[in-house]
Amino acid sequence: MRSIIVIAHDIRSTHNVGSLLRTAEGLGVQRVIFSGYTPYPLSDKEDRLPHLAQKINNQIRKTALDAEKLVPWERSTSITATITALKATGYAVIALEQTDGSIKLPDYRPPDKVVVFLGREVEGIEPELLALCDSIVEIPMFGKKESFNVVQAAAMALYHCRFAG
C-alpha cells in the first residue's frame, strides 16, 4: 500500500486543520506534519500558553471530530529540513499548487512513497519551497473560480494518491 504523508505549511484556519486531519484519517495518511504558522492540536510537549493551546485545540476538534487523536502528527520547526529529510528517505514531495508547468492531477502517477505539500489558503506555496519539490500538481478547474478550498483540494489529491494506478 502506498505511504502518504501530508505537510500543512502556513495554513491559518483551525477549521481547515481539523478538516484536513479528518480527511487524512479517512484516506489512511501515515502522518501529518504542521509547519510555519499552521495551528496544531494539543501536544505532550506543549510550549504554547495553556489557554491558547486549549482554545486552538477546541477549534480544531470541531471539524476533526477526534481524528486529531487518530492520525499521527508532528510539528516541524524547519520546513526545508523536513522536506530534505523526507526526500532522503525515498519520499517524492509534490506541491499542490497552480503554476505554468504544473502537472494536471489526473495525469500524475504517484510513487509508492509520496508527500502532499499544502500551502497558504490564498497566496499558495512560496516559490523557494516549490523549488524543493519533486513535482507540482494542480487540480484542473472547470468553473469560474480559480481554486478550491485547501482541504477540498487536499482531499482530491489524497484520494488520487491513494487509488491511482
C-alpha positions as CSV (number, residue, x, y, z in Angstrom):
1,M,0.0,0.0,0.0
2,R,1.2,3.5,-0.9
3,S,2.7,5.5,2.0
4,I,1.3,9.1,2.1
5,I,2.4,12.0,4.3
6,V,0.8,15.5,4.3
7,I,2.7,18.7,5.0
8,A,0.4,21.6,6.0
9,H,2.5,24.7,5.8
10,D,1.2,28.2,6.8
11,I,-2.5,27.1,6.9
12,R,-4.2,29.8,9.0
13,S,-7.6,28.3,9.7
14,T,-8.2,25.9,12.6
15,H,-11.3,24.6,10.8
16,N,-9.2,23.7,7.8
17,V,-6.7,21.9,10.0
18,G,-9.4,19.9,11.7
19,S,-11.0,19.0,8.4
20,L,-7.6,18.1,7.0
21,L,-7.0,15.7,9.9
22,R,-10.4,14.1,9.4
23,T,-9.7,13.7,5.6
24,A,-6.2,12.3,6.3
25,E,-7.6,9.8,8.7
26,G,-10.3,8.6,6.3
27,L,-7.8,8.2,3.5
28,G,-5.2,6.4,5.6
29,V,-2.5,9.0,5.6
30,Q,0.5,7.9,7.6
31,R,1.4,11.2,9.2
32,V,0.5,14.9,9.0
33,I,3.3,17.5,9.5
34,F,2.4,21.0,10.6
35,S,4.8,23.8,9.9
36,G,5.0,27.6,9.7
37,Y,2.1,29.3,11.5
38,T,-0.3,26.3,11.0
39,P,-2.3,25.8,14.2
40,Y,-2.0,22.3,15.6
41,P,-3.7,20.2,18.3
42,L,-2.6,19.8,21.9
43,S,0.8,18.1,22.3
44,D,2.5,16.1,25.1
45,K,5.4,18.6,24.6
46,E,3.3,21.7,24.7
47,D,5.2,25.0,24.6
48,R,2.2,27.3,23.9
49,L,0.4,29.2,26.6
50,P,-2.1,26.7,28.1
51,H,-5.2,28.8,27.5
52,L,-4.2,29.5,23.8
53,A,-3.3,25.8,23.2
54,Q,-6.6,24.7,24.6
55,K,-8.6,27.3,22.6
56,I,-6.8,26.2,19.3
57,N,-7.3,22.6,20.1
58,N,-11.0,23.1,20.7
59,Q,-11.4,24.9,17.4
60,I,-9.6,22.1,15.6
61,R,-11.7,19.4,17.3
62,K,-14.9,21.0,15.9
63,T,-14.1,19.7,12.4
64,A,-11.6,16.9,13.2
65,L,-14.2,15.0,15.3
66,D,-11.4,13.2,17.2
67,A,-9.3,12.5,14.1
68,E,-6.6,14.6,15.8
69,K,-6.2,11.7,18.2
70,L,-6.1,9.0,15.4
71,V,-3.8,10.5,12.8
72,P,-0.1,10.6,13.8
73,W,1.1,14.2,13.5
74,E,4.1,16.3,14.4
75,R,5.3,19.9,14.3
76,S,8.2,20.9,12.1
77,T,10.2,24.0,13.0
78,S,12.2,23.9,9.7
79,I,10.2,23.1,6.6
80,T,13.3,22.9,4.4
81,A,14.9,20.4,6.8
82,T,11.7,18.4,6.9
83,I,11.4,18.3,3.1
84,T,15.1,17.3,2.7
85,A,14.8,14.6,5.3
86,L,11.7,13.1,3.7
87,K,13.3,13.1,0.3
88,A,16.4,11.4,1.8
89,T,14.1,8.5,3.0
90,G,12.7,8.0,-0.5
91,Y,9.6,10.1,-0.5
92,A,8.7,12.2,-3.5
93,V,7.4,15.6,-2.5
94,I,4.6,17.0,-4.6
95,A,3.3,20.5,-4.1
96,L,-0.4,21.1,-4.7
97,E,-0.3,24.4,-6.5
98,Q,-1.2,26.1,-9.8
99,T,1.8,27.1,-11.9
100,D,2.6,27.3,-15.6
101,G,4.5,24.0,-15.5
102,S,2.3,22.0,-13.1
103,I,1.0,18.5,-13.9
104,K,-2.8,18.1,-14.0
105,L,-3.8,15.8,-11.2
106,P,-5.4,13.1,-13.4
107,D,-2.1,12.8,-15.3
108,Y,0.0,12.4,-12.2
109,R,1.2,8.9,-11.3
110,P,2.2,8.9,-7.6
111,P,5.2,6.7,-6.5
112,D,4.9,4.3,-3.5
113,K,6.1,7.0,-1.1
114,V,4.6,10.4,-1.6
115,V,4.3,13.6,0.4
116,V,1.5,16.0,-0.5
117,F,2.6,19.5,0.4
118,L,-0.1,22.1,1.1
119,G,0.5,25.8,1.4
120,R,-1.3,29.1,2.3
121,E,-5.0,29.2,1.6
122,V,-4.9,32.4,-0.6
123,E,-1.3,33.0,-1.6
124,G,-0.2,29.4,-2.1
125,I,3.2,27.9,-1.7
126,E,6.3,30.2,-1.9
127,P,8.5,29.8,-5.0
128,E,11.6,28.9,-2.9
129,L,9.6,26.0,-1.4
130,L,8.2,24.9,-4.7
131,A,11.8,24.6,-5.9
132,L,12.4,22.0,-3.3
133,C,9.6,19.8,-4.5
134,D,9.9,16.9,-7.0
135,S,6.6,17.8,-8.8
136,I,4.0,20.4,-8.8
137,V,0.5,19.1,-9.3
138,E,-2.7,21.1,-9.8
139,I,-6.4,20.3,-9.9
140,P,-8.0,21.4,-13.2
141,M,-10.8,24.0,-12.7
142,F,-13.9,24.0,-14.9
143,G,-15.9,26.8,-13.3
144,K,-15.4,30.5,-12.9
145,K,-13.4,30.2,-9.6
146,E,-9.7,30.0,-9.8
147,S,-9.1,27.4,-7.0
148,F,-10.6,25.1,-4.4
149,N,-10.5,25.4,-0.6
150,V,-7.2,23.9,0.6
151,V,-8.8,20.9,2.2
152,Q,-11.1,20.2,-0.7
153,A,-8.0,20.2,-2.9
154,A,-6.1,18.1,-0.5
155,A,-9.0,15.5,-0.4
156,M,-8.9,15.2,-4.2
157,A,-5.2,14.9,-4.3
158,L,-5.0,12.4,-1.4
159,Y,-7.8,10.3,-2.9
160,H,-5.9,10.3,-6.2
161,C,-2.6,9.4,-4.5
162,R,-4.3,6.6,-2.6
163,F,-6.1,4.9,-5.6
164,A,-4.2,5.9,-8.7
165,G,-2.6,3.0,-10.6
